[in-house]
Amino acid sequence: MKQIINPSASEWPELCKRPQLELDFLEGSVNNILERVRKSGDAALTEFTKQFDGVVLAKPVVTPEEVSEAVQKLPADLKTAIITAAKNIEVFHAAQKRSVEKIETMPGVTCWRKATPIQKVGIYIPGGTAPLFSTVLMLGIPARLAGCTEIVLCTPPGKNGEINPAILFAAQLTGITKIFKAGGAQAIAAMAYGTESIPPVNKIFGPGNQYVTKAKQIVSQQGIAIDMPAGPSEVLIIADEVANPAYIAADLLSQAEHGVDSQVVLVSTSGKILTAVEQELEKQLATLPRKDIAIEALNNSLSIRFSDEQTLIGFVNAYAPEHLIINTQNNTALEQQIVNAGSIFLGAYTPEAAGDYASGTNHTLPTNGFAHAFGGVALESFTKYITVQEITKAGLQVIGPVVETMAEAEQLKAHALAVRVRLDENSSSRQKAVDNR
């Protein structure tokens, strides 16, 4: 990790930049993939699956028989763990449902919002070096709770042409039946445009590499909604002098092992803890199967010492981390000062890994500084709100003149007329009633 002491605020923008793979051709390459899938459908998917995954598939559809076989293969202890995690995730997300509140803004003028599910959603699950079956739970459960009528899941096959059994078990557990063997930017294209096998969706969810992220950004410009620009994973840890360096090193490595373009950052006002963590990283790295990946990520990562806590918090909010661990004695006080983060983990016994899998919060979070403007995926991510209003005759008598005055001032005569014809009609009706007496 690069060691930095008391960087000035003018240096922060450079320090907040995430590592990027040297992919000058990225946008052009992704655009080419999107266009070929849009035009050629399943044929393009077959070609790209052979090129990128080394597998020739007759068709991308996962059959019920494949799901059943995969479920049988999965160890019982892993099934139990996935079921437990699913229950926690469901409890947390079910509690996010809102009741409809009708608000009378003026006498006779009532307004409210109703939540309706996004009808068709697509879920992308990375495969590759780390098949993220946990993401199936994080996205499939709130989609089901929201009431989405069609849930499409795409994930790349392994070299044997099969999907990781844990992914299929998690999909079955969450009720997802439309599962397809498609990865990378081509999977995003299939869900955005539709192919002979894969139906198009209204919104696409899920993390991925820079190709996937770029594909999501491009289709979002074409009218397909996406959850957020979620790219390579990252964590920032605030530690004090009494924090356990073994805990901190393990938390840093848990993110560094995601990929070579992941980034981990450690900040403290204590030089002693920074040194101790560096030593602990060396010990723990030696035991990791994904050691080479973690080392490369650490080469692009930061260890920063600040002279005071206020400046440290200022940097954290400027960085806007996807995951923020506050491992300090005053973690509650520091948490209250954080305004930019995807998800926060408080105290020595709250590893970020718990949120990745089983505590209940969602792990699909904004990366690359997008926590300045985005929150993580939640139940509401799978819904849209429709406003409803109802005005009585008496209510229109109250609000009508206000609308007329404003419409006239904006020179929108028809707007004013839409109110006036109703008010005039009411006046005429009242006059007729008086005359008939």
Backbone hydrogen bonds, N-H to C=O, Kabsch-Sander energy under -0.5 kcal/mol:
donor,donor_aa,acceptor,acceptor_aa,energy
2,K,301,S,-2.8
4,I,2,K,-0.5
4,I,303,S,-2.7
6,N,305,R,-3.6
11,E,8,S,-1.8
12,W,8,S,-0.7
12,W,9,A,-0.8
15,L,11,E,-1.8
16,C,12,W,-2.3
17,K,14,E,-1.0
23,L,21,L,-1.9
26,L,23,L,-1.9
29,S,25,F,-2.8
30,V,26,L,-2.7
31,N,27,E,-2.6
32,N,28,G,-1.8
33,I,29,S,-1.9
34,L,30,V,-2.7
35,E,31,N,-2.3
36,R,32,N,-2.1
37,V,33,I,-2.2
38,R,34,L,-2.4
39,K,35,E,-2.0
40,S,36,R,-2.8
41,G,37,V,-2.2
43,A,40,S,-1.4
44,A,41,G,-0.7
45,L,41,G,-1.8
46,T,42,D,-2.6
47,E,43,A,-1.9
48,F,44,A,-2.7
49,T,45,L,-2.6
50,K,46,T,-1.8
51,Q,47,E,-2.1
52,F,48,F,-3.2
53,D,48,F,-0.5
53,D,49,T,-1.7
54,G,49,T,-0.5
54,G,50,K,-0.7
55,V,49,T,-1.3
57,L,55,V,-0.6
62,V,179,I,-2.5
63,T,61,V,-0.6
67,V,63,T,-1.7
68,S,64,P,-2.4
69,E,65,E,-2.4
70,A,66,E,-2.2
71,V,67,V,-2.4
72,Q,68,S,-1.8
73,K,69,E,-1.4
74,L,70,A,-1.2
79,K,75,P,-2.0
80,T,76,A,-2.4
81,A,77,D,-2.0
82,I,78,L,-2.6
83,I,79,K,-2.5
84,T,80,T,-2.3
85,A,81,A,-2.5
86,A,82,I,-2.5
87,K,83,I,-2.0
88,N,84,T,-1.9
89,I,85,A,-2.5
90,E,86,A,-2.4
91,V,87,K,-2.5
92,F,88,N,-2.2
93,H,89,I,-2.3
94,A,90,E,-2.8
95,A,91,V,-1.3
96,Q,93,H,-1.4
97,K,94,A,-1.5
102,K,100,V,-0.6
103,I,101,E,-0.6
103,I,111,C,-3.2
104,E,102,K,-0.5
105,T,103,I,-1.0
105,T,109,V,-1.3
106,M,109,V,-1.0
109,V,106,M,-2.6
110,T,108,G,-0.6
110,T,390,E,-2.5
111,C,103,I,-2.8
112,W,388,V,-2.7
114,K,386,I,-2.7
116,T,384,K,-2.9
118,I,382,F,-2.7
121,V,119,Q,-0.5
121,V,150,E,-2.6
122,G,203,K,-3.0
123,I,152,V,-3.4
124,Y,205,F,-2.7
125,I,123,I,-0.5
125,I,154,C,-2.5
130,A,127,G,-1.5
132,L,126,P,-1.7
133,F,131,P,-1.6
135,T,132,L,-1.0
136,V,132,L,-0.6
136,V,133,F,-0.7
137,L,133,F,-1.0
138,M,134,S,-2.0
139,L,135,T,-1.8
140,G,136,V,-2.9
141,I,137,L,-1.8
143,A,139,L,-1.5
144,R,140,G,-2.1
145,L,141,I,-2.6
146,A,142,P,-2.3
147,G,143,A,-0.9
147,G,144,R,-0.5
148,C,143,A,-2.1
150,E,119,Q,-2.3
152,V,121,V,-2.6
152,V,150,E,-0.5
153,L,178,K,-2.9
154,C,123,I,-2.7
155,T,180,F,-2.0
158,G,162,E,-3.3
161,G,158,G,-2.2
167,I,164,N,-0.9
168,L,164,N,-1.5
169,F,165,P,-2.4
170,A,166,A,-2.4
171,A,167,I,-2.1
172,Q,168,L,-2.4
173,L,169,F,-2.5
174,T,170,A,-1.7
175,G,171,A,-0.7
175,G,172,Q,-0.8
176,I,171,A,-2.6
177,T,175,G,-0.5
178,K,151,I,-0.7
179,I,177,T,-1.2
180,F,153,L,-2.5
181,K,60,P,-3.2
182,A,155,T,-1.1
182,A,180,F,-1.3
186,Q,183,G,-0.5
187,A,183,G,-0.9
187,A,184,G,-0.9
188,I,184,G,-1.3
189,A,185,A,-2.2
190,A,186,Q,-2.1
191,M,187,A,-2.1
192,A,188,I,-1.9
193,Y,189,A,-2.9
194,G,189,A,-0.6
194,G,190,A,-2.0
195,T,198,I,-2.9
201,V,191,M,-2.6
202,N,120,K,-2.6
203,K,120,K,-1.1
204,I,225,A,-2.4
205,F,122,G,-3.0
213,T,209,N,-2.7
214,K,210,Q,-2.1
215,A,211,Y,-2.4
216,K,212,V,-2.4
217,Q,213,T,-2.2
218,I,214,K,-2.4
219,V,215,A,-2.5
220,S,216,K,-1.8
221,Q,217,Q,-1.0
221,Q,218,I,-0.7
222,Q,219,V,-0.8
223,G,220,S,-0.9
224,I,219,V,-2.2
225,A,202,N,-1.6
225,A,223,G,-0.6
227,D,204,I,-1.8
230,A,228,M,-1.9
231,G,229,P,-0.7
235,V,263,Q,-1.5
236,L,323,H,-2.4
237,I,265,V,-2.7
238,I,325,I,-3.0
239,A,237,I,-0.6
239,A,267,V,-2.1
240,D,327,N,-1.3
243,A,240,D,-1.4
247,Y,244,N,-0.6
248,I,244,N,-1.9
249,A,245,P,-2.6
250,A,246,A,-2.0
251,D,247,Y,-2.2
252,L,248,I,-2.5
253,L,249,A,-2.5
254,S,250,A,-1.8
255,Q,251,D,-0.8
255,Q,252,L,-0.8
256,A,252,L,-2.2
257,E,253,L,-2.1
258,H,255,Q,-1.6
259,G,256,A,-0.6
262,S,259,G,-1.8
263,Q,233,S,-1.6
265,V,235,V,-2.3
266,L,302,L,-2.3
267,V,237,I,-2.9
268,S,304,I,-1.8
271,G,269,T,-0.6
274,L,270,S,-1.2
275,T,271,G,-2.0
276,A,272,K,-2.1
277,V,273,I,-2.2
278,E,274,L,-1.8
279,Q,275,T,-1.9
280,E,276,A,-2.0
281,L,277,V,-2.6
282,E,278,E,-1.4
283,K,279,Q,-1.3
284,Q,280,E,-2.5
285,L,281,L,-2.5
286,A,282,E,-1.1
287,T,284,Q,-1.3
288,L,285,L,-1.6
291,K,288,L,-1.1
294,A,290,R,-2.3
295,I,291,K,-2.7
296,E,292,D,-1.8
297,A,293,I,-2.1
298,L,294,A,-2.7
299,N,295,I,-1.7
300,N,296,E,-0.6
300,N,297,A,-1.3
301,S,298,L,-1.8
302,L,264,V,-1.7
303,S,2,K,-3.0
304,I,266,L,-3.1
305,R,4,I,-2.5
306,F,268,S,-2.6
306,F,304,I,-0.5
312,L,308,D,-1.7
313,I,309,E,-2.6
314,G,310,Q,-1.9
315,F,311,T,-2.0
316,V,312,L,-2.2
317,N,313,I,-2.4
318,A,314,G,-1.4
319,Y,315,F,-2.6
320,A,316,V,-2.3
323,H,234,E,-0.8
324,L,343,S,-2.5
325,I,236,L,-2.5
326,I,324,L,-0.5
326,I,345,F,-2.8
327,N,238,I,-2.7
327,N,325,I,-0.7
328,T,326,I,-0.9
331,N,328,T,-1.0
334,L,330,N,-2.0
335,E,331,N,-2.5
336,Q,332,T,-1.5
337,Q,334,L,-1.6
338,I,335,E,-1.4
339,V,337,Q,-0.5
342,G,321,P,-2.3
343,S,322,E,-1.4
345,F,324,L,-2.9
347,G,326,I,-2.4
350,T,347,G,-1.1
354,A,351,P,-1.4
355,G,351,P,-0.7
355,G,352,E,-0.6
356,D,352,E,-1.6
357,Y,353,A,-1.2
358,A,354,A,-1.9
359,S,354,A,-2.3
360,G,361,T,-0.5
365,L,363,H,-1.0
367,T,229,P,-0.5
369,G,320,A,-0.6
370,F,367,T,-2.3
371,A,320,A,-0.6
372,H,369,G,-1.7
373,A,370,F,-1.8
374,F,370,F,-2.7
377,V,364,T,-2.7
381,S,378,A,-1.3
382,F,379,L,-1.7
383,T,380,E,-1.7
384,K,116,T,-2.7
386,I,114,K,-2.8
387,T,385,Y,-0.5
388,V,112,W,-3.4
390,E,110,T,-2.7
392,T,108,G,-2.3
396,L,392,T,-2.4
397,Q,393,K,-1.5
398,V,394,A,-1.0
399,I,395,G,-2.7
400,G,396,L,-2.5
403,V,399,I,-2.1
404,E,400,G,-2.8
405,T,401,P,-2.4
406,M,402,V,-2.1
407,A,403,V,-2.7
408,E,404,E,-2.6
409,A,405,T,-1.8
410,E,406,M,-1.4
411,Q,408,E,-1.2
412,L,407,A,-2.6
413,K,411,Q,-0.8
415,H,412,L,-0.6
416,A,412,L,-1.5
417,L,413,K,-2.5
418,A,414,A,-2.1
419,V,415,H,-0.8
419,V,416,A,-0.7
420,R,416,A,-2.5
421,V,417,L,-2.8
422,R,419,V,-0.5
423,L,419,V,-2.2
424,D,420,R,-3.4
425,E,421,V,-1.6
426,N,422,R,-2.1
427,S,423,L,-2.3
428,S,424,D,-2.6
429,S,425,E,-2.4
430,R,426,N,-2.1
431,Q,427,S,-2.2
432,K,428,S,-2.5
433,A,429,S,-2.0
434,V,430,R,-1.9
435,D,431,Q,-2.6
436,N,432,K,-2.2
437,R,433,A,-0.5
437,R,434,V,-1.1
